[in-house]
Amino acid sequence: MDSEQKRALGEQAYQKALKYELDYGCCPQCVLATVQETVGVIDDQTIKASHGLSGGGGLLGEGVCGALSGGLLALSAKYGRDRDRLDKGRCINNFKKAKELTERFRQEFGGVTCRQLQQQFTGRTYDMWNADEYKAFDEARDRQCAHATGTVTKWVIEML
């Protein structure tokens, strides 16, 4: 597949991931489901395993944005080290791709953690375990988290 085809596929994936995030939430699952439906690589167990990564991990906001986590998992599913090769070196190519995605994400969105993005998108952070605060976050963020989810998915499709 040439770069133009990958770009077109990436654009389609952007739209699908954006819709999934707006309709269903859980950004890492939306990234991974879209990658699975677009190019394969991802199995259902990986999508399930990513659920707890949403909201920076456990909806606490402290860890890496769930969309970015989903993207990193997608890259690792393709380029990461296999279980039977743990003792065969670090598979540095996957780290290079993960670094590229993370740096691009930071440049585009002004941070990599869920809290950093909350601050960038809304001017403050939220306790997503408090129903009123989560509702306020959901309203304040508008489509920005969905845009981040779609953007990561697009980039990953282009990188695979």
N, CA and C atoms as a LAMMPS dump frame, in Angstrom:
ITEM: TIMESTEP
0
ITEM: NUMBER OF ATOMS
480
ITEM: BOX BOUNDS ff ff ff
-5.0000000000000000e+02 5.0000000000000000e+02
-5.0000000000000000e+02 5.0000000000000000e+02
-5.0000000000000000e+02 5.0000000000000000e+02
ITEM: ATOMS id mol type element x y z
1 1 1 N 0.849 -1.177 0
2 1 2 C 0 0 0
3 1 3 C 0.895 1.241 0
4 2 1 N 0.647 2.158 -0.933
5 2 2 C 1.477 3.361 -1.005
6 2 3 C 1.012 4.395 0.026
7 3 1 N 1.798 5.452 0.166
8 3 2 C 1.529 6.446 1.21
9 3 3 C 0.203 7.178 0.992
10 4 1 N -0.191 7.366 -0.267
11 4 2 C -1.472 8.025 -0.546
12 4 3 C -2.645 7.152 -0.102
13 5 1 N -2.535 5.862 -0.346
14 5 2 C -3.576 4.929 0.095
15 5 3 C -3.648 4.877 1.615
16 6 1 N -2.469 4.872 2.254
17 6 2 C -2.437 4.869 3.718
18 6 3 C -3.074 6.131 4.285
19 7 1 N -2.813 7.274 3.654
20 7 2 C -3.418 8.536 4.108
21 7 3 C -4.938 8.48 3.991
22 8 1 N -5.432 7.969 2.88
23 8 2 C -6.88 7.856 2.677
24 8 3 C -7.496 6.899 3.694
25 9 1 N -6.832 5.78 3.933
26 9 2 C -7.3 4.827 4.924
27 9 3 C -7.26 5.451 6.317
28 10 1 N -6.216 6.228 6.572
29 10 2 C -6.097 6.933 7.85
30 10 3 C -7.23 7.916 8.073
31 11 1 N -7.627 8.615 7.032
32 11 2 C -8.745 9.563 7.134
33 11 3 C -10.052 8.845 7.445
34 12 1 N -10.276 7.715 6.792
35 12 2 C -11.476 6.919 7.082
36 12 3 C -11.457 6.426 8.525
37 13 1 N -10.287 5.98 8.97
38 13 2 C -10.147 5.5 10.339
39 13 3 C -10.363 6.633 11.343
40 14 1 N -9.892 7.829 11.009
41 14 2 C -10.121 8.994 11.877
42 14 3 C -11.617 9.169 12.13
43 15 1 N -12.392 9.163 11.069
44 15 2 C -13.836 9.379 11.185
45 15 3 C -14.505 8.288 12.016
46 16 1 N -14.11 7.05 11.806
47 16 2 C -14.705 5.935 12.547
48 16 3 C -14.345 6.013 14.029
49 17 1 N -13.076 6.262 14.339
50 17 2 C -12.643 6.34 15.742
51 17 3 C -13.301 7.523 16.446
52 18 1 N -13.422 8.644 15.761
53 18 2 C -14.086 9.817 16.32
54 18 3 C -15.529 9.46 16.67
55 19 1 N -16.226 8.808 15.755
56 19 2 C -17.617 8.419 16.009
57 19 3 C -17.708 7.43 17.17
58 20 1 N -16.817 6.45 17.201
59 20 2 C -16.833 5.483 18.306
60 20 3 C -16.643 6.177 19.652
61 21 1 N -15.705 7.103 19.714
62 21 2 C -15.458 7.803 20.979
63 21 3 C -16.68 8.621 21.384
64 22 1 N -17.283 9.318 20.441
65 22 2 C -18.476 10.121 20.755
66 22 3 C -19.652 9.233 21.163
67 23 1 N -19.793 8.081 20.523
68 23 2 C -20.934 7.202 20.795
69 23 3 C -20.738 6.298 22.005
70 24 1 N -19.509 5.791 22.205
71 24 2 C -19.29 4.744 23.204
72 24 3 C -18.29 5.09 24.303
73 25 1 N -17.403 6.044 24.05
74 25 2 C -16.357 6.366 25.019
75 25 3 C -15.301 5.282 25.103
76 26 1 N -14.386 5.452 26.036
77 26 2 C -13.242 4.56 26.267
78 26 3 C -12.278 4.635 25.081
79 27 1 N -11.541 5.729 25.047
80 27 2 C -10.675 6.062 23.926
81 27 3 C -9.705 4.96 23.505
82 28 1 N -9.053 4.227 24.419
83 28 2 C -8.132 3.204 23.918
84 28 3 C -8.87 2.103 23.149
85 29 1 N -10.057 1.74 23.62
86 29 2 C -10.82 0.723 22.907
87 29 3 C -11.271 1.225 21.54
88 30 1 N -11.608 2.499 21.455
89 30 2 C -12.041 3.07 20.175
90 30 3 C -10.904 3.072 19.163
91 31 1 N -9.704 3.418 19.603
92 31 2 C -8.531 3.364 18.719
93 31 3 C -8.309 1.937 18.244
94 32 1 N -8.271 1.002 19.179
95 32 2 C -7.939 -0.381 18.836
96 32 3 C -9.018 -1.052 17.992
97 33 1 N -10.287 -0.799 18.296
98 33 2 C -11.366 -1.384 17.492
99 33 3 C -11.294 -0.87 16.06
100 34 1 N -11.001 0.403 15.912
101 34 2 C -10.91 0.969 14.569
102 34 3 C -9.711 0.412 13.813
103 35 1 N -8.577 0.29 14.486
104 35 2 C -7.406 -0.307 13.835
105 35 3 C -7.736 -1.737 13.411
106 36 1 N -8.377 -2.498 14.307
107 36 2 C -8.754 -3.875 13.993
108 36 3 C -9.638 -3.934 12.745
109 37 1 N -10.639 -3.067 12.692
110 37 2 C -11.575 -3.077 11.574
111 37 3 C -10.959 -2.541 10.278
112 38 1 N -9.923 -1.742 10.409
113 38 2 C -9.31 -1.114 9.239
114 38 3 C -8.193 -1.956 8.639
115 39 1 N -7.295 -2.47 9.481
116 39 2 C -6.131 -3.197 8.964
117 39 3 C -5.848 -4.52 9.675
118 40 1 N -6.693 -4.893 10.616
119 40 2 C -6.428 -6.131 11.348
120 40 3 C -5.448 -5.881 12.478
121 41 1 N -4.502 -6.767 12.664
122 41 2 C -3.412 -6.681 13.637
123 41 3 C -3.888 -6.874 15.082
124 42 1 N -5.021 -6.303 15.461
125 42 2 C -5.495 -6.287 16.847
126 42 3 C -6.514 -7.393 17.065
127 43 1 N -6.36 -8.138 18.172
128 43 2 C -7.368 -9.145 18.498
129 43 3 C -8.327 -8.598 19.565
130 44 1 N -9.426 -9.298 19.751
131 44 2 C -10.449 -8.849 20.692
132 44 3 C -9.924 -8.775 22.128
133 45 1 N -9.022 -9.674 22.486
134 45 2 C -8.475 -9.68 23.854
135 45 3 C -7.676 -8.402 24.129
136 46 1 N -6.972 -7.897 23.13
137 46 2 C -6.227 -6.646 23.294
138 46 3 C -7.187 -5.484 23.51
139 47 1 N -8.275 -5.469 22.767
140 47 2 C -9.281 -4.413 22.948
141 47 3 C -9.838 -4.486 24.364
142 48 1 N -10.185 -5.679 24.803
143 48 2 C -10.711 -5.844 26.161
144 48 3 C -9.682 -5.391 27.205
145 49 1 N -8.434 -5.806 27.03
146 49 2 C -7.382 -5.494 28.003
147 49 3 C -7.102 -3.998 28.111
148 50 1 N -7.452 -3.236 27.083
149 50 2 C -7.177 -1.797 27.103
150 50 3 C -8.21 -0.999 27.905
151 51 1 N -9.301 -1.624 28.298
152 51 2 C -10.416 -0.906 28.936
153 51 3 C -9.973 -0.088 30.143
154 52 1 N -9.155 -0.636 31.002
155 52 2 C -8.722 0.058 32.211
156 52 3 C -7.759 1.204 31.976
157 53 1 N -7.3 1.382 30.725
158 53 2 C -6.365 2.463 30.412
159 53 3 C -7.072 3.79 30.138
160 54 1 N -8.38 3.75 30.046
161 54 2 C -9.149 4.963 29.745
162 54 3 C -8.973 6.003 30.847
163 55 1 N -9.016 7.261 30.442
164 55 2 C -8.901 8.347 31.421
165 55 3 C -7.565 8.366 32.13
166 56 1 N -6.515 7.988 31.431
167 56 2 C -5.191 7.998 32.042
168 56 3 C -4.963 6.845 32.997
169 57 1 N -5.78 5.818 32.901
170 57 2 C -5.673 4.641 33.77
171 57 3 C -6.658 4.736 34.917
172 58 1 N -7.67 3.891 34.886
173 58 2 C -8.657 3.864 35.965
174 58 3 C -9.445 5.15 36.117
175 59 1 N -9.53 5.934 35.068
176 59 2 C -10.222 7.234 35.072
177 59 3 C -9.651 8.211 36.097
178 60 1 N -8.368 8.049 36.438
179 60 2 C -7.73 8.924 37.417
180 60 3 C -7.041 10.126 36.786
181 61 1 N -6.806 10.078 35.486
182 61 2 C -6.202 11.202 34.785
183 61 3 C -4.702 11.308 34.899
184 62 1 N -4.094 10.498 35.745
185 62 2 C -2.668 10.657 36.05
186 62 3 C -1.748 10.069 34.992
187 63 1 N -2.209 9.069 34.272
188 63 2 C -1.354 8.388 33.316
189 63 3 C -1.544 8.891 31.898
190 64 1 N -0.925 8.181 30.983
191 64 2 C -0.958 8.523 29.566
192 64 3 C -2.406 8.535 29.076
193 65 1 N -2.722 9.515 28.254
194 65 2 C -4.04 9.604 27.616
195 65 3 C -4.403 8.24 27.042
196 66 1 N -5.642 7.815 27.25
197 66 2 C -6.082 6.516 26.767
198 66 3 C -5.972 6.355 25.263
199 67 1 N -6.232 7.425 24.516
200 67 2 C -6.103 7.35 23.06
201 67 3 C -4.656 7.038 22.679
202 68 1 N -3.723 7.714 23.316
203 68 2 C -2.31 7.451 23.051
204 68 3 C -1.946 6.036 23.482
205 69 1 N -2.45 5.59 24.64
206 69 2 C -2.196 4.215 25.088
207 69 3 C -2.683 3.211 24.057
208 70 1 N -3.881 3.448 23.515
209 70 2 C -4.412 2.565 22.484
210 70 3 C -3.52 2.541 21.256
211 71 1 N -3.035 3.707 20.867
212 71 2 C -2.126 3.781 19.729
213 71 3 C -0.822 3.041 19.974
214 72 1 N -0.291 3.176 21.171
215 72 2 C 0.941 2.478 21.516
216 72 3 C 0.737 0.967 21.513
217 73 1 N -0.417 0.526 22.014
218 73 2 C -0.733 -0.901 21.985
219 73 3 C -0.851 -1.408 20.543
220 74 1 N -1.462 -0.62 19.688
221 74 2 C -1.609 -1.02 18.29
222 74 3 C -0.24 -1.172 17.618
223 75 1 N 0.634 -0.202 17.844
224 75 2 C 1.976 -0.307 17.27
225 75 3 C 2.709 -1.527 17.818
226 76 1 N 2.567 -1.773 19.123
227 76 2 C 3.246 -2.909 19.738
228 76 3 C 2.686 -4.237 19.257
229 77 1 N 1.386 -4.279 18.949
230 77 2 C 0.806 -5.512 18.425
231 77 3 C 1.469 -5.899 17.107
232 78 1 N 1.886 -4.905 16.354
233 78 2 C 2.541 -5.155 15.061
234 78 3 C 4.059 -5.297 15.206
235 79 1 N 4.673 -4.398 15.958
236 79 2 C 6.137 -4.312 15.977
237 79 3 C 6.786 -4.752 17.288
238 80 1 N 5.989 -5.046 18.293
239 80 2 C 6.538 -5.362 19.612
240 80 3 C 7.221 -6.72 19.678
241 81 1 N 7.843 -6.957 20.794
242 81 2 C 8.584 -8.198 21.025
243 81 3 C 7.622 -9.327 21.387
244 82 1 N 7.761 -10.45 20.726
245 82 2 C 6.944 -11.624 21.021
246 82 3 C 7.366 -12.242 22.348
247 83 1 N 6.427 -12.915 22.988
248 83 2 C 6.672 -13.553 24.287
249 83 3 C 7.87 -14.501 24.243
250 84 1 N 7.977 -15.255 23.18
251 84 2 C 9.068 -16.235 23.1
252 84 3 C 10.417 -15.603 22.761
253 85 1 N 10.445 -14.274 22.662
254 85 2 C 11.691 -13.575 22.334
255 85 3 C 12.12 -12.611 23.451
256 86 1 N 11.588 -12.782 24.644
257 86 2 C 11.941 -11.879 25.747
258 86 3 C 13.445 -11.806 25.973
259 87 1 N 14.121 -12.898 25.748
260 87 2 C 15.564 -12.942 25.985
261 87 3 C 16.385 -12.662 24.726
262 88 1 N 15.752 -12.111 23.685
263 88 2 C 16.435 -11.927 22.395
264 88 3 C 16.693 -10.462 22.048
265 89 1 N 16.676 -9.583 22.992
266 89 2 C 16.933 -8.177 22.706
267 89 3 C 15.681 -7.325 22.877
268 90 1 N 15.842 -6.041 22.717
269 90 2 C 14.78 -5.098 23.04
270 90 3 C 13.812 -4.775 21.9
271 91 1 N 14.08 -5.219 20.708
272 91 2 C 13.224 -4.892 19.547
273 91 3 C 13.063 -3.376 19.439
274 92 1 N 14.153 -2.703 19.287
275 92 2 C 14.22 -1.239 19.345
276 92 3 C 13.33 -0.556 18.307
277 93 1 N 13.021 -1.216 17.194
278 93 2 C 12.165 -0.599 16.186
279 93 3 C 10.808 -0.208 16.782
280 94 1 N 10.241 -1.057 17.633
281 94 2 C 8.965 -0.72 18.261
282 94 3 C 9.108 0.509 19.154
283 95 1 N 10.193 0.597 19.901
284 95 2 C 10.395 1.769 20.755
285 95 3 C 10.514 3.039 19.921
286 96 1 N 11.161 2.938 18.774
287 96 2 C 11.281 4.107 17.886
288 96 3 C 9.912 4.569 17.404
289 97 1 N 9.074 3.631 17.015
290 97 2 C 7.731 3.989 16.552
291 97 3 C 6.894 4.543 17.707
292 98 1 N 7.01 3.953 18.879
293 98 2 C 6.281 4.445 20.057
294 98 3 C 6.742 5.854 20.427
295 99 1 N 8.032 6.086 20.343
296 99 2 C 8.589 7.414 20.616
297 99 3 C 8.056 8.433 19.608
298 100 1 N 8.056 8.043 18.338
299 100 2 C 7.555 8.933 17.287
300 100 3 C 6.09 9.3 17.538
301 101 1 N 5.267 8.313 17.86
302 101 2 C 3.849 8.582 18.125
303 101 3 C 3.676 9.478 19.346
304 102 1 N 4.394 9.197 20.408
305 102 2 C 4.278 9.974 21.646
306 102 3 C 4.728 11.414 21.437
307 103 1 N 5.838 11.604 20.755
308 103 2 C 6.329 12.967 20.506
309 103 3 C 5.378 13.749 19.605
310 104 1 N 4.851 13.078 18.604
311 104 2 C 3.894 13.735 17.713
312 104 3 C 2.63 14.124 18.481
313 105 1 N 2.177 13.236 19.352
314 105 2 C 0.997 13.498 20.173
315 105 3 C 1.242 14.705 21.088
316 106 1 N 2.382 14.712 21.76
317 106 2 C 2.719 15.825 22.665
318 106 3 C 2.737 17.149 21.905
319 107 1 N 3.331 17.146 20.729
320 107 2 C 3.412 18.372 19.933
321 107 3 C 2.02 18.845 19.507
322 108 1 N 1.177 17.916 19.106
323 108 2 C -0.164 18.261 18.613
324 108 3 C -1.115 18.699 19.733
325 109 1 N -1.027 18.016 20.89
326 109 2 C -2.03 18.228 21.936
327 109 3 C -1.5 18.891 23.203
328 110 1 N -0.218 19.174 23.278
329 110 2 C 0.325 19.926 24.403
330 110 3 C 0.544 19.13 25.668
331 111 1 N 0.593 17.828 25.572
332 111 2 C 0.837 16.963 26.727
333 111 3 C 0.584 15.523 26.347
334 112 1 N 0.826 14.618 27.291
335 112 2 C 0.571 13.206 27.03
336 112 3 C -0.329 12.565 28.078
337 113 1 N -0.49 13.175 29.246
338 113 2 C -1.359 12.582 30.251
339 113 3 C -2.791 13.071 30.07
340 114 1 N -3.705 12.318 30.599
341 114 2 C -5.113 12.702 30.54
342 114 3 C -5.306 14.068 31.208
343 115 1 N -4.703 14.273 32.35
344 115 2 C -4.856 15.567 33.044
345 115 3 C -4.287 16.72 32.227
346 116 1 N -3.143 16.512 31.599
347 116 2 C -2.579 17.561 30.752
348 116 3 C -3.54 17.914 29.621
349 117 1 N -4.176 16.892 29.044
350 117 2 C -5.135 17.168 27.971
351 117 3 C -6.394 17.826 28.503
352 118 1 N -6.868 17.4 29.668
353 118 2 C -8.021 18.072 30.278
354 118 3 C -7.721 19.565 30.424
355 119 1 N -6.541 19.87 30.922
356 119 2 C -6.131 21.264 31.117
357 119 3 C -6.07 22.002 29.782
358 120 1 N -5.466 21.371 28.78
359 120 2 C -5.356 21.982 27.452
360 120 3 C -6.735 22.202 26.829
361 121 1 N -7.603 21.216 26.964
362 121 2 C -8.904 21.256 26.293
363 121 3 C -9.926 22.148 26.997
364 122 1 N -9.817 22.243 28.337
365 122 2 C -10.884 22.916 29.089
366 122 3 C -10.412 24.005 30.048
367 123 1 N -9.101 24.074 30.264
368 123 2 C -8.578 25.063 31.202
369 123 3 C -8.553 24.594 32.646
370 124 1 N -8.941 23.336 32.899
371 124 2 C -8.884 22.796 34.262
372 124 3 C -8.882 21.274 34.21
373 125 1 N -8.729 20.644 35.368
374 125 2 C -8.796 19.186 35.454
375 125 3 C -10.049 18.783 36.231
376 126 1 N -10.393 17.503 36.137
377 126 2 C -11.639 17.001 36.702
378 126 3 C -11.419 15.694 37.439
379 127 1 N -12.271 15.445 38.428
380 127 2 C -12.342 14.155 39.108
381 127 3 C -13.395 13.343 38.382
382 128 1 N -12.952 12.416 37.556
383 128 2 C -13.9 11.666 36.733
384 128 3 C -14.684 10.626 37.53
385 129 1 N -14.369 10.47 38.809
386 129 2 C -15.134 9.582 39.682
387 129 3 C -16.278 10.318 40.364
388 130 1 N -16.323 11.615 40.202
389 130 2 C -17.422 12.432 40.726
390 130 3 C -18.381 12.684 39.561
391 131 1 N -19.627 12.234 39.686
392 131 2 C -20.584 12.296 38.577
393 131 3 C -20.771 13.72 38.058
394 132 1 N -20.844 14.694 38.951
395 132 2 C -21.032 16.079 38.519
396 132 3 C -19.807 16.59 37.776
397 133 1 N -18.628 16.254 38.279
398 133 2 C -17.392 16.68 37.626
399 133 3 C -17.239 16.001 36.26
400 134 1 N -17.581 14.71 36.193
401 134 2 C -17.477 14.019 34.91
402 134 3 C -18.424 14.651 33.895
403 135 1 N -19.614 14.971 34.321
404 135 2 C -20.583 15.613 33.415
405 135 3 C -20.039 16.954 32.94
406 136 1 N -19.452 17.723 33.858
407 136 2 C -18.869 19.021 33.487
408 136 3 C -17.719 18.831 32.496
409 137 1 N -16.886 17.825 32.729
410 137 2 C -15.786 17.529 31.806
411 137 3 C -16.326 17.142 30.439
412 138 1 N -17.315 16.265 30.422
413 138 2 C -17.879 15.797 29.165
414 138 3 C -18.427 16.962 28.341
415 139 1 N -19.062 17.912 29.009
416 139 2 C -19.592 19.085 28.31
417 139 3 C -18.479 20.026 27.872
418 140 1 N -17.502 20.247 28.736
419 140 2 C -16.435 21.209 28.453
420 140 3 C -15.488 20.726 27.348
421 141 1 N -15.255 19.445 27.29
422 141 2 C -14.293 18.925 26.303
423 141 3 C -14.866 18.896 24.896
424 142 1 N -16.2 18.917 24.789
425 142 2 C -16.868 18.897 23.503
426 142 3 C -16.361 17.687 22.698
427 143 1 N -15.785 17.899 21.526
428 143 2 C -15.323 16.812 20.66
429 143 3 C -13.803 16.658 20.705
430 144 1 N -13.148 17.319 21.639
431 144 2 C -11.689 17.332 21.622
432 144 3 C -11.062 15.977 21.931
433 145 1 N -11.613 15.244 22.891
434 145 2 C -11.081 13.903 23.164
435 145 3 C -11.338 12.98 21.968
436 146 1 N -12.498 13.114 21.367
437 146 2 C -12.803 12.315 20.177
438 146 3 C -11.841 12.666 19.04
439 147 1 N -11.51 13.939 18.916
440 147 2 C -10.545 14.361 17.895
441 147 3 C -9.168 13.736 18.175
442 148 1 N -8.759 13.729 19.434
443 148 2 C -7.473 13.108 19.787
444 148 3 C -7.507 11.614 19.472
445 149 1 N -8.625 10.964 19.761
446 149 2 C -8.782 9.539 19.482
447 149 3 C -8.688 9.278 17.982
448 150 1 N -9.388 10.062 17.201
449 150 2 C -9.337 9.907 15.751
450 150 3 C -7.961 10.195 15.189
451 151 1 N -7.319 11.219 15.725
452 151 2 C -5.993 11.603 15.244
453 151 3 C -4.97 10.508 15.496
454 152 1 N -4.97 9.954 16.706
455 152 2 C -4.043 8.861 17.017
456 152 3 C -4.299 7.688 16.081
457 153 1 N -5.552 7.357 15.873
458 153 2 C -5.894 6.232 15.011
459 153 3 C -5.383 6.464 13.591
460 154 1 N -5.586 7.66 13.078
461 154 2 C -5.102 8.016 11.739
462 154 3 C -3.589 7.842 11.657
463 155 1 N -2.882 8.39 12.631
464 155 2 C -1.427 8.278 12.622
465 155 3 C -0.969 6.833 12.669
466 156 1 N -1.606 6.037 13.538
467 156 2 C -1.214 4.634 13.676
468 156 3 C -1.414 3.887 12.356
469 157 1 N -2.552 4.106 11.709
470 157 2 C -2.805 3.461 10.42
471 157 3 C -1.698 3.821 9.436
472 158 1 N -1.271 5.06 9.432
473 158 2 C -0.2 5.499 8.533
474 158 3 C 1.15 4.904 8.913
475 159 1 N 1.337 4.569 10.205
476 159 2 C 2.614 4.039 10.675
477 159 3 C 2.715 2.509 10.543
478 160 1 N 1.583 1.845 10.449
479 160 2 C 1.612 0.366 10.393
480 160 3 C 2.034 -0.115 9.007
